[in-house]
Amino acid sequence: MPRKLRFGIISTSYHYSLRVHDQLVGSQKVEPVAIASRSLDTARAYAADHGIPRAYGSYEELLADPEIDAVFNPLPNFLHAEWVIKAAEAGKHSLCEKPMGDDAAQVREMAAACEKNGVLLSEAFMFRFAARNRRAREIIASGELGRIWAVKAGFSFNVPRSPRNIRHYPEMAGGALADAGCYTVAATRFLLGAEPVAVLSSMHIDEEFGVDMSGSGILEFPGGPTGLISYSMEDAGSQQIEVIGFDGRMVLDQFVISAGEPGTISVRANRSDVERVEHFQADLIYRAEFETFADAVRGEAELPFDQRDAIAQARVLDALRESARLERKVGLPPQPGR
């Protein structure tokens, strides 16, 4: 395998262009070598704008390229499974945008296809590679806050109402839980390093579009910690986590989209007026995510967030939807292998 892991990008994604591509330029471990679109002209223009060597007029042509080792899949949610499975069948590893699939059953199908073909699969929650979010997990593990009894995670933004926006289509795996709430679930699991055993959820389902526009949930974790999540795509933008322990509390602002930008962690001991603020410089969270994936593909390191993690994440999202539908708490039996 060449020194750099060669990535093909499936779709001329605005997200990839806006946030990801520039962070990969100059990497010693990964290289974007091809872009695919349903239009060859679109792919060629995008490739020229981003300095990507090859352009394809179909996703199938990109997957047939023998000089591509892995794909980054930032397609709309409802297309993730189809193209991860096709990539696996073509012998390509997949780094797939969130949410991995429509539900846990679909994610298991994706994982099975990757295992059958000997390729790796990971869900691209980039915030897990931000220095301050990793530092927050260290603070929790150190015991400085004492035994944790609550993690409050909220993520919201405003999406203009439009029948042209795929977030408003249930058949396209739209809705606020898939688009925003998944981050609050993943962040709570990440910080606590554990899986919830039960959830209780409430959702606002829009009468016109039939998707959840906002919601909240309670995640019960083994040993007592509770995750309190809220999310919305019809609210003013906010991203905050508060971790509360018996000996202190910690606050992280802008933990998702701006996780790689300069930021702070604030820690205060209970019964104290003194607040410690840790400052963090900007870091290349997308580069770190891609390079970690590359290290795992080469066998140089374990993949920290593999298909088992993606299945565990999807199981929680499934349980939140079921709880909202049934209007009661839903249990989560232990996942084999976790």
N, C-alpha and C positions, 0 to 999 in steps of 0.2 A: 504494500500500500504506500502511495506517495506520502511525503512528510506532512503535507497539509491534507486534511479531510476535505474532499471536494463535494460541495453542496449544490444541489439543484433546487431552485425556488419554484414551487408550484403555485402559479398565479402572479400577476402583476399587482401585488398587494400594496395598498396605501400604507398599511401598518408597517410592512417590511421597509418600504421606502422612507417613511417618516422616522422610525425609531431604531431599526435593526441594521440596515446595510452599512451605514457609516461606521458603526462600531466594529464591524468585521474587517473593514479595510485596515491592512497592516498587521493582522493577526498572523502569528507564526504557526498556528495549528489548524486553522480552517480557511477555506476560500470559496466564495460563491462563483461558480463557473458557468452556470446556465440558468435561464429563466424561461418559463413556459406560460403561454396565454392561449385562449381559444382563437385568438387572432394573431397571425404571424407578424403583421405590421405593428400591432400593439407591443408584442414581445420584443421586436427589434428596436423600437423607439425606447422602450424601458431599459433594455440592455445598453443602448448607447448612452442614455442619461446616467447610468450607474456604473459604467465601465465593466459590465459583465460580458465575458467572451462570446457565449453562444446563446442564441434565441431559438425557441421552438414554437410552432403554431398549434401544438396540442400537448396535453400532459403526457399522453402515451409516448410521444417522441422523446420527451425528456427522460422518461423512465427507461427507454430503450438505449440510452447513451451509456456505453460501457465505462466511460471516464467520469461517471458520477458515482460517489460512494454513498451519499445520504441525501435525503430531501428535507427541506423545511416546508411544512404544510400550514399556511395561513389562510386556507380557503374558508368560506362560510361554514358555520358549525355543521350543517347537515351534510356536507360533503367530506368531512374529515375521515369517516370510516371507509368509504369507498376507495379513497386514494391512498390511505395508509395500507390497506390490504393489497391494492394493486402495486404499490411500491415494494411491499414485502415480497410479493410474487416475482418482482423484477430483481430481487436481491439487494434492495436499497434499505438502509436504516432510516427511521423517521423521527424527527423532532416535530411534534404536532402541537399547534396552538390549542389553547383551552376553549371550551371544554372538549376533552378528548373525543367523546361520543355522545349520542343522544341519551344513553342510559348505561348502567353497568353491564347489561347483557351484551350490548354492542361493543363496549370497550373490551370485554372478554374475547369477543370474536376477533377484534383487531390484535389483541395480545397473542391469541392462538396462531393467527396467520404469521406474525413476526417470529414466534418461537419455532414454528414449522419450517420457516425459511432461514433461520439462523441469523436474524437481524435484530437490532435493538430498537426500542420504542420508548419515548419519554414525552411527558406532557409539559409544554413550555410555559410554566409559571415563572417568569423572569425575576419576580421580586425576591425569590428565594436565594438569589445570588447577590443581592445588595448587601454591602458591608454592614450597614446599620441594622438591617433585619437579622442578619446572622449574629451580630453582637447582642441584639435583644434576646435571641434564643440562649446565648451564652450566659447572660445575666440571670435568666430564669433558672437555667441548669445549675448555676453557682449557688443557689439558695439565698442570695442577697434579699430577695423579696419575701422569703419564707415560703410556706406551702401556698401554692396558687389556688385561689378559689374562684376567680373569674377572669376571662379574657373577653373584652368587648371589642368587636371589629365592625366597622361601618364603611361602606363604599357606595357613593351615589353620584349620579350625574344626570343631566337633563337631555333627553333625546326628543327632538321635535316630533310631534305626532305626524306620521305620514304612512300611507299604505305602500309606499315605495321602499320603506326601510325594512330590511330583512329581520331586524330585531322584533318587529311587530307581527311576524308570521309563525304560529305554532308549528306548522309543517316544515319550517326551515330551522327548527330547534332554537327559536327566538325566546325572548323573555328576559326579565331582569336577573333571575337566578343564574341562568346560563351565561349572562354577559357580565354581571357585577357580583352577584352573590357567591359565585364559585370562588372568587378571590378571598372573601371573608372566611369561607370554609377552609380553603387551602392554607390561609395564614394561621388560623387557629390550630389546625392540625400540625403545621410546621413548628409553631412556637412551643406547643406542648409536647411535641414528639410522641403523640398518641392518637388513637382512633376513638371516636365517640361510640358509646354503647346504646344511646337512645337520643331521639330528637323530638322536638315539638315545634311546629311551624305554622305561620299564618301568611297568606299571600293576598294581594289585591289583584284580582283578575279583571282585566279591562273588558268591558262588555262589547266594544266595537271590534277589537283585534283578537280577543280570546287568549291573550298571553298575560303572564304575571308582570305587572309594571313595577311592583315593589313588594317587599316582604321582610319578615323577621323570623328568627328562630332561636331556640335554645338547644345547645348541644351538651349532653351529659357525658363526661369522660370518666374513666376508671379512677377511683381514689378521691373523687370529689370535685375537681375543677369543672366549671361550667363555661361554655362558650356562648356569648350573647351576640348574635349577628344581626345586622340590618343592611338592607341594600335597596337601591332604587334607580330607575332610569327616568324618573319624572320629578326629580328634586335637584336643588342646587348642589354643585359638586362638593364632595368631601371625602376624605380618606383618613381614617384615624383608628389606631388601636390603643387600648388601655388595658394593661395587665395589672391585676390587683391581687396581692398576696397578704398573708397575715402580718408580714413585717414591713411591707412597703408597696409602692405602686410605680408603674413605668408607663410613659406615653410616647408613642411614635406617631408623627404626622406624615401624611403623604406616603403611605407605605406601599402603594401599588404603582401607578403610572409614573410617579416622580421618585420612585425608590432609589434610582441611580443618581439623582441630583443631590446637591449639598443639603444636609438635613441634620436633625438632632434627635437624641434620645434623652428624655427627662426622667430622672429617678428621684423619688422622695421617700424617705423612711417614714413609717407611721409615727405619729406624735412628734414630728419634726417640722420646723419651718424652713429647713435647708434643702434646697433642690440642687441636685447634681445634673449638669447638662453636658452630654458628650456630643461633640461636633464631628461631622463626617463630610469629607470632600466628595465630589462627584466620582462615580466609578462606572465602569463599562459593564453593566449587568448583562446585556445581551451577549457581548463577547464572552464573558465568563460562562454563561449558559451553554453557548455553542462549543467552547473549548473543553468544558467538562464532558460534554457529550462525545467529543472527538477522542478524549483520553480513554473513555470507556470503550468506544469502538475499537481502538487499537489494543485494548487489553491492558492499558497502563494504570487503570484505576477502576473501582467499582462505579456503576451508574447510581448516583444517590437517589434519583427519582425515576424508577423504572415502571414497567407496566403494572406491577403489583400496587404501586402507589397510585397510579391512574385509576385502577379498578376501585381501590379504597375510596378515592375521592368521589367517583361516580356513585358508589353505594350510598354515600351520605346525601348527595343531591337527590337521588331516587327517594330516600327516606323522607327528606324535607318535603318533596312534592306529595308523597303519600300521606304524610301527617297533615298537610294543609287540606288535602282532599277529604280525609276522614275526620278531620277536626279532633284529633287525639294524638297522644304520644305514640311514637313508633320505635320499636327496639331494633338494634343492629347486632345480630349475632357475630361472633368473632370471624374474621376472614381467614381462611386457610392460608398458611404461609406468611402471616403478618404477626 
